[in-house]
Structure formats: C-alpha cells, structure tokens
C-alpha cells in the first residue's frame, strides 16, 4: 500500500503543473481547501479563483442521514480534512454533477481509504473494484470497527432504495453506536 501512495503522490506532483484554465476532467489533479463536509463521503472543495466544487469520494458509500453512524462518519471525515489543503485526483463526474475522485492529504493518506479503515463507510463495489478498498473493508469487518459493530448493518444503497419505494427505514436499525 505504501508503494501505491508514493506513486500517487508522484503523479500528483507531475500533474499539478498542467494548465487548469481548461474544464476539469477525468485524470486531472487539482488542489484546494475543504470548506464544508456534507456527510461521510461528500465535501466541498474551494479552488483557486474562489471556485467551489462538490466532491463525492471515490469508491465508498457512507451512512445516510438518519442511519446509524451518520454523524460519527461525517464528524470523522471533518476531523480528517476540514479546513485542510487536499489534492483530488478526478475519476469522473456523477449524475448529480459532483466530482468523483481520490483525495489525498499532505501526509499522503487517502480519505476513502481512511473512512473504510475506520469502519465508517462501505466499499461501493457496484461502482468501484479497487482491491485496496475491498481489503480494508474486510479488515474493518473482521475487527468490528465502526458500523461493523452491528451484526448486519444496512448499506446506504439499500436504505436509499427502500426510501425510493416509499418504505420508511426509521425503525429498521438494530444499532450499536
């Protein structure tokens, strides 16, 4: 894993010299300051020129509002990155016009990895096949970290699906927090 981070940091340095006057696209690396944490997998990034973009972290899905560990997850992400300079490697744009990407702190740690390691998000396998995230989730489950304290935590995508069907999940959670 250390080699992965070193390679990513080298790529960040080389790609940060590219002209940023063009629209942002997949593969670009940008830097900015995290100015707002929306939930455990989404934040706002302030770029040069006072441009603000919304970032959806690559490869993870954190608890939704009303779910167990929602506040814990959001607060942990804020503790990691709020008001800090980060580098974002853009992997795409989602259907809500949020930039998807891997986000790196100055120390080289990557936010999606940190959230999974802490047991405060799921690996979003439907949209990401990263083996590092998968292995980190397996380890968090085995160690019963965060949301994995609960025997069978409801995944956010299941929660959203039930809500789209008009089914309340308010009383669905057998929780330990």
C-alpha positions as CSV (number, residue, x, y, z in Angstrom):
1,X,0.0,0.0,0.0
2,X,2.8,2.4,0.7
3,X,4.1,2.0,-2.9
4,X,0.6,2.9,-4.1
5,X,0.6,6.1,-2.1
6,X,4.1,7.0,-3.3
7,X,3.2,6.5,-6.9
8,X,0.0,8.6,-6.4
9,X,2.0,11.4,-4.8
10,X,4.5,11.4,-7.7
11,X,1.6,11.6,-10.2
12,X,0.1,14.4,-8.2
13,X,3.3,16.5,-8.4
14,X,3.7,16.0,-12.1
15,X,0.1,16.6,-13.0
16,X,-0.3,19.7,-10.8
17,X,1.8,21.6,-13.3
18,X,-0.8,21.2,-16.0
19,X,-2.8,24.4,-17.1
20,X,-6.0,24.5,-15.2
21,X,-7.8,27.0,-17.4
22,X,-9.5,24.1,-19.2
23,X,-12.6,22.5,-17.7
24,X,-11.8,19.8,-15.1
25,X,-12.0,16.3,-16.4
26,X,-11.2,12.7,-15.5
27,X,-7.5,12.2,-14.8
28,X,-6.9,15.8,-13.7
29,X,-5.3,16.5,-10.3
30,X,-6.4,19.7,-8.5
31,X,-5.7,21.1,-5.1
32,X,-7.9,23.1,-2.8
33,X,-9.2,23.6,0.7
34,X,-12.0,21.6,2.2
35,X,-14.6,24.2,3.2
36,X,-17.6,22.1,4.1
37,X,-18.3,18.4,4.9
38,X,-21.7,17.3,3.7
39,X,-21.6,13.8,5.0
40,X,-19.2,10.9,5.4
41,X,-18.4,10.7,1.6
42,X,-19.1,14.2,0.3
43,X,-17.4,17.6,0.8
44,X,-17.0,21.0,-0.8
45,X,-13.6,22.0,-2.1
46,X,-12.6,25.6,-2.7
47,X,-10.2,26.0,-5.6
48,X,-8.1,28.9,-6.8
49,X,-10.2,31.8,-8.0
50,X,-12.9,31.1,-5.3
51,X,-14.4,28.3,-7.4
52,X,-16.2,25.8,-5.2
53,X,-16.9,22.2,-6.3
54,X,-18.7,19.4,-4.6
55,X,-16.7,16.1,-4.3
56,X,-18.1,12.7,-3.9
57,X,-15.3,10.4,-2.6
58,X,-14.4,7.6,-5.0
59,X,-15.2,4.0,-4.1
60,X,-17.1,4.5,-0.8
61,X,-20.7,5.0,0.4
62,X,-21.2,6.4,3.9
63,X,-24.3,6.2,6.1
64,X,-27.2,8.4,5.1
65,X,-28.8,11.0,7.4
66,X,-30.9,9.0,10.0
67,X,-28.8,5.9,9.7
68,X,-26.5,4.6,12.5
69,X,-23.1,6.1,12.3
70,X,-24.2,9.0,10.1
71,X,-22.9,11.7,12.5
72,X,-19.9,9.7,13.5
73,X,-18.9,9.2,9.9
74,X,-19.5,12.9,9.0
75,X,-17.5,14.1,12.0
76,X,-14.6,11.7,11.3
77,X,-14.3,13.0,7.8
78,X,-14.4,16.5,9.0
79,X,-11.7,15.7,11.6
80,X,-9.5,14.3,8.8
81,X,-9.9,17.1,6.2
82,X,-12.0,20.2,7.2
83,X,-10.1,23.4,6.6
84,X,-7.1,21.5,5.2
85,X,-5.5,21.6,1.8
86,X,-6.0,18.4,-0.2
87,X,-5.2,17.1,-3.7
88,X,-8.0,15.5,-5.7
89,X,-7.4,13.0,-8.5
90,X,-10.6,13.2,-10.5
91,X,-12.0,9.9,-11.6
92,X,-15.3,11.2,-13.1
93,X,-18.4,13.2,-12.5
94,X,-21.6,11.6,-11.1
95,X,-25.2,12.1,-12.1
96,X,-25.5,14.9,-9.5
97,X,-22.6,16.9,-11.1
98,X,-20.3,16.1,-8.2
99,X,-16.7,15.4,-9.0
100,X,-15.6,11.9,-8.1
101,X,-12.1,11.2,-7.0
102,X,-9.4,10.1,-4.7
103,X,-8.5,12.7,-2.2
104,X,-5.0,13.0,-0.6
105,X,-3.9,14.8,2.5
106,X,-0.4,16.4,2.8
107,X,0.8,13.3,4.7
108,X,-0.1,11.1,1.7
109,X,-3.1,9.4,3.3
110,X,-6.2,9.0,1.1
111,X,-9.6,9.9,2.5
112,X,-11.7,7.0,1.0
113,X,-9.1,4.5,2.5
114,X,-9.2,6.2,5.9
115,X,-13.0,6.1,6.0
116,X,-13.2,2.4,5.2
117,X,-10.3,1.6,7.6
118,X,-12.2,3.3,10.4
119,X,-15.3,1.3,9.6
120,X,-17.3,4.4,8.8
121,X,-18.2,3.7,5.1
122,X,-18.8,0.7,2.8
123,X,-16.7,-0.1,-0.2
124,X,-19.1,0.8,-3.1
125,X,-18.3,-2.3,-5.2
126,X,-21.1,-1.5,-7.7
127,X,-19.0,1.4,-9.0
128,X,-15.5,0.6,-7.8
129,X,-13.4,-2.5,-8.0
130,X,-10.4,-1.2,-6.0
131,X,-8.8,-4.2,-4.2
132,X,-7.3,-1.9,-1.6
133,X,-10.7,-0.6,-0.5
134,X,-12.1,-4.1,-0.6
135,X,-9.3,-5.5,1.6
136,X,-9.6,-2.5,4.0
137,X,-13.4,-3.2,4.4
138,X,-12.7,-6.9,5.1
139,X,-10.2,-5.9,7.8
140,X,-12.6,-3.4,9.3
141,X,-15.4,-6.0,9.4
142,X,-13.1,-8.6,11.0
143,X,-12.0,-6.1,13.7
144,X,-15.7,-4.9,14.2
145,X,-14.7,-1.3,13.7
146,X,-17.3,1.5,13.4
147,X,-20.5,0.4,11.7
148,X,-19.3,-3.2,11.7
149,X,-20.0,-3.3,15.5
150,X,-23.6,-4.1,14.3
151,X,-24.1,-7.6,13.2
152,X,-25.7,-6.8,9.8
153,X,-25.6,-3.0,9.1
154,X,-27.9,-1.8,6.4
155,X,-26.0,-0.4,3.5
156,X,-26.8,3.1,2.3
157,X,-27.8,2.0,-1.2
158,X,-30.4,-0.4,0.4
159,X,-31.6,2.5,2.6
160,X,-32.0,4.8,-0.5
161,X,-33.7,2.0,-2.5
162,X,-36.3,1.5,0.3
163,X,-36.9,5.2,0.6
164,X,-37.5,5.5,-3.2
165,X,-40.2,2.7,-2.8
166,X,-41.8,4.8,-0.1
167,X,-40.7,2.5,2.7
168,X,-39.6,4.1,5.9
169,X,-36.4,2.7,7.5
170,X,-36.7,4.7,10.7
171,X,-37.4,1.6,12.8
172,X,-35.2,-0.8,10.8
173,X,-31.9,-0.3,12.6
174,X,-30.8,-2.6,15.5
175,X,-28.0,-0.3,16.4
176,X,-24.9,-0.1,18.5
177,X,-23.2,3.3,18.2
